[in-house]
Amino acid sequence: MLFPLKADLRGTFERRLLDIAGAFLFLYALILTLAPAVRLHSWQADYPWLHWTGFTAWLAGYRLIRRQVNRLLPDHDPYILPLVALLSGWGLLTVWRLDTTLGMRQTLWLILSFLIIYLAARFPDLLRILRRYKYIWLVGGLLLTILTFFFGSYPGGVGPRLWLGCCGIYLQPSEPLKFLLIAYLAAYLADQMPLRWSLPQLLAPTLVIAGAATVLLIAQRDLGTATLLIVLYTLIIFITTDRRRVLVIAAAVILAAGITGYAVFDVIRVRVNAWLNPWLDPFGESYQIVQSLISIASGRVFGAGPGLGSPNLVPVSTSDFIGTAIAEETGLMGLGALILLFSLLVIRGLTIAVNSRGNYERFLASGLSIYFAAQAIFILGGNLRLLPLTGVTLPFVSYGGSSLITVTLSAAILLVISAQPEKQPGATIKPRPFVLTAAITLAGFLALILLAGWWGVVRSESLQFRPDNLRWTVHERYVPRGSLLDRNNQPIAVTEGKPGEFKRVLLYPELGNTIGYNHPLSGKASLEASMDAYLTGLQGNPSSLIWLNEWIYSQPPPGLDVRLSLDLAVQKAADDLLRGHVGALVLLNAKTGEILALASHPSYDPNQMDENWEAWNDDPNAPLLNRATQGSYPPGASLGPFVFSLLNSSGSLPATTGQMTMQAAGGQLTCALLPENSATWEAVVRAGCPGSVSDLLMLSSPEKLSSLFNSLGFYHTPQIPLPAVEGVSEINPADLTPALLLSDEFHLSPLQMALAAAALTNQGQRPSPLLTSAVHTPHQGWIVLPSTLSGAALNITKIEDSLGKLAGAGSPFWQTTARAFTAEGELTWFVGGTVPKLSGAPLAVALVIEEDNAQLANHIGISVLRAALTPP
C-alpha cells in the first residue's frame, strides 16, 4: 500500500498534521496582530485583525474538506492535504500582511479552491474525462491563450496583457495551460504504451502541440512560463521513455533558445544581465533582484519576525517575490522550512506516481509533481539569483487566483490518484527515471537552501549596509534618531513626533549643507551620513543592547546624541554677516582644531527637501554645495602672510620695491585695501597687494616654498566627517613663480586656508580639524570621539614677530584681505587670526566671498573673530 496503515489511522495521522499546520498558522496570525506593539514598544497601538478572517476561512475550510476527503477517498495519501494546507495558509497570511485588499481576494480564491478539492474527490471520473477529451481540453487552453492577444488586460493597470476578465475577476490562461499540457502528455503517452515507434515518431505530435503552446507564450513575452513548459515536457518524456539523451537534447535546446532570445528579446537581455551582474545597475534594470537579495540578507537566520520586516520594499512582493518576503520575516529557517515543504510534496507526489495502478495515472502524477518542483525552483531561484527572474508564481503561496486554483486542482488530482488501488500484481516499472528526477529536484532545492544561507548569513552584513537598503527609513519612523548638539549642548538637529511618525527636523536651517539631510528618498548627506552609526545607535551602544533590540524588535536601539564643536552663537553671527552673499567662512580654535563656525552661503533647508529639491539642483548659486569644505578657490594674494612669515624668519627681507600692483592679461591688479604704509612689507601684505606678494615669491626659495605649502596642508585633504575638496597636486618648485598668483590650477578650500592660518596662530603647529567632539552613551555618559593626529609643524622661526607685524599697532588680530582672480571674475579672501600674546583660545579664520568687496570681507572677518572672543 502507498501508506501502510488502516484508514482510521491514516485519518488520525492526517488530522494531527493539519493540527500542527493550524497551530503554526494561529501563532503566525497572532504575531502579525501583535507586531505593531512590538514596533512601537508600546501596547498603545493599532492592531490588525482582518487577517483573522483569512485564517478562520482557512481553518474552517480545511477541517470541512478533510472530513469530506476522508469520506470520499478513504485510502488517499495523508501527507498531500496537510502540505497543501500549510503552504496555502502560510501564503494567505503573508498576502494579508503585505496587502489587505489582496488578502481578502486571496481568501475568496482559497474558498473556491476548497470547492475544487471537494468536486475532484466527489467525481473521481474527472481523471477519465481528462484522458478521453485530452485534445479538446488542450485546444481550449490554447484558444484562451490566443484570446489574450485580442482581449488581454493587466489587473494592475499597466503591464503585460496576460489576463482575461472584467469586473475585478481575472484569469491568466497560462496557468491552466500548464496543467492541461501535463494532462495531455500523460494521456497521449499512456495510450502509446508499450512503445511501438521510435522516439521521433512517438514525440512528433506532442512536439507540435507543446511547440505551439511555447510559441504562443513567447509571443506574449511570457518567457518564464514558456521555459517552464519546456522543462515540464522534457522531464515527463524522460520519465516515460527513460531516455537520458532527452535531458541532454533539452538542455542544448534551452541553451540555444536562451542565446537566441538574448540576442532577439530585450526582456531576456535585461533579465540575464541583471542575473549575471545585478550590482552594475542596482537602481535600474537590476532593482528587483538587488532588493530581493537585500531583503533576504535582512532576514538573516531567524528573520525580523512576522509583521516586523519591510518586504514591501521589494516590488511585487505578494506574487513574484513572496518567497523573499517570507525569508525577510522568518529568516533562513523559514525559507528553509518552505523549501522543505515543497521537497516533501514533490517526493510524495513521485511516490504516488510510482505506486499508481496504470501508466496514465503514473505519468499524470509524475507531471504534476514535476510541475510543483519546477515552478518552485524557478521562482525561488530567481529570488535568490540562482536563475534569471522568470515571473512565475510560487505554487500555493503567491497571490493569484488562476495559480491557486490550478495548483489546488493538481493537488486534488494527486489525492484522487493516491486513493485508487495500487498497480496490478506483477506489473513492473523502471524506477531509474523516477529516482533521477527526484535527485534532480532535490538537488535544485538543496541549491536554493545553500544560496539562501550565502545571502542570509555570509553576505548579510555587506548587503544590509548598502546605500540602496531603505529599511533604515522604516526604522527611523519608529526609533528616535540621536540629536546633533553644539558645543554648549544646544540642539541643532532633533527627532520630533511620536513612535511611528518620527521626523527629522533641523532647528537651525542655515547649517543645512553642514548638518545635511536624512531623507527617505534622497538618503543621507554630510554629518547625518558620516555620524549615522552613532545617530542610529548601531555604534556606541553595548553590543548586547544592539543584539537584544535586533532580536526582540528587529530594530536598532535608540540613537545617541552627538556633540559638535560648533558654537551656535558664533555660527549665527557668521551667518548673519554672510547672508545675501555667496561665500564661505571657517573659524576654528587654532590649537585644538575645533571648528567653531562653518558657514556656507547660500545654504538650503533640509526641512523643505520635498518642496525645493529640484529648484536647489537647478540653482546656479549651488546651495547644495558646502563651499567651506568643497569650495575650490585660487588663493591669489592671500598667500602673503605665509610667504612673509617664511622670509621674516630668515631676517633677509630687503626693503619693499613699492610695486604694489601686478599686470595681468585682463589689466592691472591692485591692492584689495589701501595700505597704511606702502614702505613696509607687513602693510602691503595686510592690504593684499598682488605686486608685493609677487615680489615675496621671487625672494623665496622654490624648495622652501614647496616645503611650506606641504606643511600648511595645501597638498593634503582635510580629515573631516564632511565631503571635502582634495589637496592640490604637489607643485613643481620650478612653477613657484609670481604666475602662481594668477594660476587657475592652484585652488584651496576655505577649510584648508583656515588650517593654514591656524598653523601660524599656533606657533607653527598645524592642527587637525575637529567637528564632532563627543557622543552621549547610555552607561558612560559623554565619551570623547577619537580625533586625527595634528598636522605637520612649520619650519619657521620668529612667528610671533611676524604675526605682530601683520596685526599692526594695538590690534589683537593678524590679517590679510586679498583678491583672487578666476575665469568668472574676482573674489575676495580674508585670512587671519589672533596674535599669540592675546589671552584665551587662539583663533584662526578664513573667509571667501565670490565678489570684489574687500571692505565687506574685512568687516565680516574681524566681526566673527570679535564675536568668538566675546563671552555669550
CORSULPE-V731608 format. One line per field, one symbol per residue. ss: DSSP state (A for helix, B for strand, O for the rest). psi: psi as a letter, one per 40 degrees, with the letter a starting at -180 (. if undefined). burial: 1 if it has 24 or more other ideal C-beta (glycine too) atoms within 12 Angstrom, else 0. A space follows every 50 residues. Layout:
ss: ???
psi: ???
burial: ???
//
This chain:
ss: OOOOOOAAAAAAAAAAAAAAAAAAAAAAAAAAAAAAAAAAOOOOOOOOOO AAAAAAAAAAAAAAAAAAAAAAOOOOOAAAAAAAAAAAAAAAAAAAAAOA AAAAAAAAAAAAAAAAAAAAAAOOOAAAAAAAOAAAAAAAAAAAAAAAAA AOBOOOOOOOOOBBBBOOBBBOAAAAAAAAAAAAAAAAAAAOOOOOOOAA AAAAAAAAAAAAAAAAAAAOOOAAAAAAAAAAAAAAAAAAAOOOAAAAAA AAAAAAAAAAAAAAOAAAAAAAAAAAOAAAAOOOOOAAAAAAAAAAAAAO OOOOOOOOOOAAAOOOOOOOOAAAAAAAAAAAAAAAAAAAAAAAAAAAAA AAAAOOOOAAAAAAAAAAAAAAAAAAAAAAAAAOOOOOOOOOOOOOOOOO AAAAAAAAAAAAAAAAAAAOOOOOOOOOOOAAAAAAAAAAAAAAAAAAAA AAAAAAAAOAAAAAOOOOOOAAAAAAAAOOOOOBBOOOOOBBBBBBOOOO OOBBBBOOAAAAAAAOOBBOOOBBOAAAAAOAAAAOOOOOOOAAAAAAAA AAAOOOOOOOOBBBOOOAAAAAAAAAAAOOOOBBBBBBBOOOOBBBBBBB BOOOOAAAAAAAAAAAAAOOOOOOOOAAAAOOBBOAAAAAAAAAAAAAAA OOOOOOOOOOOBBBOOBBBOOOOOOOOOOOAAAAAAOOOAAAAAAAAAAO OAAAAAAAAAAAOOOOOOOOOOOOOOOOOOOOAAAOOAAAAAOOOOBBOA AAAAAAAAAAAOOOBOOOOBOBBBBBBOOOBBBBOOOOOOOOBOOOOOAA AAAAAAAOOOOOBBBBBBBBBBOOBBBBBBBBBBOOOOOOOOBBBBBBBO OOOAAAAAAAAAAAAAAAAOOO
psi: idhgiidddddddddddddddddddddddddddedddddefiegihhhed edddddddddddddddddddddgdeiheddddddddddddddddddddhd ddddddddddddddddddddddgeedddddddfddddddddddddddddd eiihdechahgeiiaifehihhdddddddddddddddddddehiheiidd ddeddddddddddddddddefgddddddddddddddddddefhdeddddd ddddddddddddddhdddddddddddgeedgeebdedddddddddddddb deidhheeafeeehifdecdfdddddddeeaddddddddddddddddddd ddddeididddddddddddddddddddddddddefdiihdeiihhediih ddddddddddddddddddeiiiiihehiiheddddddddddddddddddd dddddecdedddddeieehedddddeddhhiiihiaeefhhdhihiaihe fihhhhdgdefdeddaighddeaiibddddeddddeeeidiidddddddd ddefiiiiiiihhieihddddddddddeheihaiihhihddeehhdhghh hiaiheefdddedddddeheegdehgdddeihihdbeeedddddddddde ffhaiieegdihhideahhiidihidheeiddddddefhdddddddddei hddddddddddeedeihhgifihiiiiiihhhdeegideddeheehiiid dddddddddddffehhiiihdhdiihiddeahhhiiiiiiaiihghifdd dddddedihehehiiihiiihideaiihihhaaiidehiahhiiihhhhf iggdddddddddddddddehi.
burial: 01100000011011101100110110011111111111110000000101 11111111101100110111001111111111111111111111111111 01101111111111011111100101100110010011001101111100 01101000011111000001111111111111111111111100000000 01100110110111011101111111111111111111111010011001 00110011001000001101110110011001001111111111111111 11111111111111111111111111111111111111111111111111 11111111111111111111111111111111111111111111111111 11111111111111111111010000001000110111011101100110 11101110110011010111111111111111111110011111100010 01111111111111111110011111111111111111111000110011 00111111111111111111111110110011111111111111111111 11111110100000010000001111111111111111111111111110 00100100111101000011111010010111111111111111111111 00011111111111111111111110110010000101011110011111 11111111111111111111111111100000001000011101110111 11111111001111111111110001111111111101001111111111 1111011101111111111000
//
